Amino acid sequence: MTDHSPAADLARAEQRAGVAIRLATDLSDLDIARRIFDVVWPSADGATQIPSNLMRALVHAGGYASVAYLDEVPVAAALGFVGRHRTGDGWHDHLHSHMAAVLEPHRDRHIGSAIKLHQRAWALDSGLDTIVWTFDPLVRRNARLNLLKLGVDVHGFEADFYGSMDDGINSGDPTDRLFAWWRLDSPRAYAALAGRFEPLDLLELAEAGRDVVEIDLPDDIVRLRAEAPAEAGRWRLDLRAALQEAFAAGYRIIGVSVADGYILERTP
């Protein structure tokens, strides 16, 4: 029987990605993370995304920072801080995963998944049972990772959540975001980590009597932004309108379709 303890899940993810992920606590390690963030999100004015001294303060106050190494070469980094949200019983603490970056030559090699599993192990060991983060709803690989591989719940959508950003990825593009809530000990999370989630077929769900809709996504929004920014902008506004309309009508995202769009369901 496969061991699905947080440590075992992390070990398998690191082996699959070929990396070793280590916590960043001192200034030298945090500066490595900072440089990775600045390469992935280069600012137009050359400023850093987040100073190492601020990362040091966040970690000292109980936050999370890590660097992923491939043969001792740093290739990815992540930063998070402890937040809280209201529940019926008052306030509940969670880890807010603020930044996670993988250098360009090493993307699409499961390093992002490994970082999430490292965050999960750290959070559970720290007494936190939920990780929250935002993600761009237009990016297919993010949707697949979050919904199929991790088993997050999606709660909420905000148009232009961060406002204008001048980095190399977000410059000139409204920062629309979905909110991922990863309940680390939930049956949904365990099912995803065990590989039991597959893309959903809209027709099959509809024939089973479920009230579902599908919202399309572009094949590769990153390429589209570079090659056809006007078309990418239309996708942004069309998706924003579709998500806002669906959420207002009571639909919620439940998965990814076989065509790599979003499947949403409305329940009584």
C-alpha positions in Angstrom: 0.0 0.0 0.0 1.4 3.4 -1.0 2.4 5.7 1.9 0.6 9.0 1.5 2.1 10.7 4.5 3.1 14.3 3.7 6.8 13.4 3.9 6.3 10.4 1.5 4.3 12.5 -1.0 7.0 15.1 -0.9 9.8 12.6 -1.4 8.1 11.1 -4.5 7.5 14.6 -5.9 11.1 15.6 -5.4 12.3 12.4 -7.1 9.9 12.9 -10.0 11.1 16.5 -10.5 14.8 15.7 -9.8 15.1 18.4 -7.2 15.8 18.8 -3.6 13.8 21.5 -1.9 15.2 23.2 1.2 13.8 25.9 3.5 15.4 29.3 3.1 16.0 31.0 6.4 19.3 33.0 6.4 19.9 36.0 4.3 22.1 34.2 1.7 19.4 31.6 1.0 16.7 34.3 0.9 18.8 36.3 -1.5 18.9 33.3 -3.8 15.1 33.2 -3.7 14.9 36.9 -4.4 17.1 36.6 -7.5 14.9 33.8 -8.8 11.8 35.9 -8.3 13.4 38.9 -10.1 14.4 36.7 -13.1 10.9 35.3 -13.5 9.2 38.7 -12.8 11.7 41.3 -14.1 10.5 44.8 -13.2 10.6 47.5 -15.9 12.7 49.8 -13.6 15.0 47.1 -12.5 13.7 47.1 -8.9 13.5 43.8 -6.9 10.2 42.1 -6.5 10.7 41.7 -2.7 13.7 42.7 -0.7 15.6 40.0 1.1 15.3 41.8 4.4 11.5 41.8 4.1 11.6 38.0 3.4 13.8 37.6 6.4 11.2 39.4 8.6 8.4 37.3 7.1 10.2 34.0 7.8 11.3 35.2 11.3 7.6 35.9 12.0 6.6 32.4 11.2 6.4 32.5 7.4 7.7 30.1 4.7 10.4 30.4 2.1 12.1 27.7 0.1 14.5 27.1 -2.8 14.5 24.1 -5.1 17.9 22.8 -6.2 18.8 20.7 -9.2 22.2 19.2 -8.6 22.8 22.0 -6.1 21.9 24.7 -8.7 18.9 26.8 -7.6 16.1 26.6 -10.1 12.9 27.6 -8.2 11.8 29.4 -5.1 8.6 30.1 -3.1 7.5 32.5 -0.4 4.5 32.4 1.8 3.2 33.9 5.1 0.7 32.9 7.7 -2.7 34.5 7.2 -6.1 34.0 8.7 -9.7 33.8 7.5 -13.1 33.9 9.2 -15.0 30.8 9.9 -18.2 30.1 11.8 -16.1 29.6 14.9 -14.0 32.8 14.5 -10.6 33.1 12.9 -8.7 30.2 11.3 -5.0 30.3 10.4 -3.7 29.3 7.0 -0.5 29.6 4.9 -0.9 32.2 2.1 1.4 31.1 -0.7 2.3 34.4 -2.2 5.0 33.7 -4.8 6.3 30.5 -6.5 8.7 30.8 -9.4 10.5 28.3 -11.6 13.2 29.4 -14.0 12.3 29.1 -17.7 14.6 26.2 -18.7 13.2 24.0 -15.9 9.4 24.6 -16.3 7.0 21.8 -17.1 9.2 19.3 -15.2 6.9 18.9 -12.2 9.0 21.3 -10.0 5.9 23.4 -9.2 4.1 20.3 -7.9 7.1 19.4 -5.8 7.1 22.9 -4.3 3.5 22.6 -3.4 4.1 19.3 -1.7 6.9 20.9 0.3 4.6 23.6 1.4 2.0 21.1 2.4 4.4 19.1 4.5 5.7 22.3 6.2 2.2 23.7 6.8 0.9 20.5 8.4 4.1 20.3 10.5 3.4 23.9 11.6 -0.2 23.2 12.6 -1.8 24.7 9.5 -4.4 22.6 7.6 -5.0 25.0 4.7 -2.9 26.7 2.0 -4.4 29.6 0.0 -3.1 31.3 -3.1 -4.3 33.2 -6.2 -3.8 32.1 -9.8 -4.4 33.5 -13.2 -7.5 31.8 -14.6 -6.2 32.0 -18.1 -3.2 29.7 -17.6 -4.1 26.1 -18.4 -1.2 24.5 -16.6 -2.1 26.3 -13.4 -5.7 25.0 -13.7 -4.6 21.5 -14.2 -2.1 21.5 -11.4 -4.4 23.1 -8.9 -7.6 21.1 -9.7 -6.4 17.8 -10.9 -3.0 17.2 -9.2 -3.6 19.0 -5.9 -7.4 18.9 -5.4 -7.9 22.5 -4.4 -11.3 24.1 -4.0 -11.8 27.4 -6.0 -13.6 30.1 -4.0 -14.0 33.5 -5.5 -12.8 35.5 -8.5 -11.5 39.1 -8.4 -11.0 41.3 -11.5 -7.7 43.1 -11.5 -7.0 41.8 -7.9 -3.4 43.2 -7.6 -4.0 46.3 -9.8 -1.3 47.3 -12.3 2.0 45.4 -12.2 5.0 46.2 -14.3 6.9 42.9 -14.3 7.7 41.0 -17.4 4.7 38.6 -17.1 1.9 40.9 -15.9 2.7 44.3 -17.5 -0.2 45.7 -19.4 -2.5 42.9 -18.4 -5.3 43.1 -15.8 -4.4 40.9 -12.8 -7.7 38.8 -12.7 -7.3 36.0 -10.2 -9.1 32.9 -8.9 -8.6 31.9 -5.3 -7.3 28.4 -4.5 -8.1 26.8 -1.2 -6.1 23.7 -0.5 -7.5 21.8 2.5 -4.5 19.6 3.1 -6.2 16.8 5.0 -9.4 16.7 3.0 -10.6 13.6 1.0 -10.4 15.7 -2.1 -6.7 16.5 -1.5 -5.9 12.9 -0.8 -7.8 11.7 -3.9 -5.9 14.2 -6.1 -2.5 13.2 -4.7 -3.3 9.6 -5.3 -3.9 10.4 -8.9 -7.6 9.7 -8.9 -8.7 12.9 -10.6 -9.2 13.0 -14.4 -10.5 15.6 -16.8 -14.3 15.7 -16.8 -16.6 15.1 -19.8 -19.3 17.8 -19.9 -21.7 15.6 -21.9 -21.4 12.7 -19.5 -22.1 14.9 -16.5 -25.1 16.5 -18.2 -26.5 13.1 -19.2 -26.2 12.2 -15.5 -28.6 15.0 -14.6 -26.0 17.4 -13.3 -26.3 21.2 -14.0 -22.9 21.9 -15.5 -21.4 24.3 -17.9 -17.9 24.6 -19.6 -15.8 27.7 -20.0 -13.1 27.5 -22.6 -9.4 28.5 -22.1 -6.8 29.5 -24.7 -4.3 26.9 -25.7 -1.3 28.9 -24.4 -2.0 32.4 -23.0 1.7 33.0 -22.4 2.6 32.6 -26.0 -0.5 34.5 -27.1 0.5 37.5 -24.9 3.8 37.6 -26.7 2.6 37.0 -30.2 -0.9 38.5 -30.3 -1.5 40.8 -27.3 -4.8 42.1 -28.6 -6.2 38.6 -28.9 -4.9 37.8 -25.4 -6.6 40.9 -24.1 -9.9 39.7 -25.6 -9.5 36.3 -23.9 -9.0 38.1 -20.6 -12.2 40.1 -20.9 -14.3 37.2 -22.3 -13.1 34.9 -19.5 -13.8 37.6 -16.9 -17.3 38.0 -18.1 -18.0 34.3 -18.3 -16.7 33.6 -14.8 -18.5 36.6 -13.2 -21.8 35.5 -14.9 -21.4 31.9 -13.9 -20.5 32.6 -10.3 -23.4 35.1 -10.0 -25.7 32.4 -11.2 -24.6 30.0 -8.5 -22.0 27.9 -10.5 -18.7 26.8 -9.0 -15.6 25.4 -10.6 -15.4 21.6 -9.9 -12.7 20.5 -12.4 -11.0 20.7 -15.8 -12.7 19.4 -18.9 -11.2 17.0 -21.4 -10.7 20.0 -23.7 -8.8 21.8 -20.8 -11.5 24.3 -20.0 -13.2 24.8 -16.7 -16.2 22.7 -15.7 -18.6 24.5 -13.4 -21.6 23.0 -11.6 -24.6 24.5 -9.9 -26.1 22.6 -7.0 -29.4 23.2 -5.2 
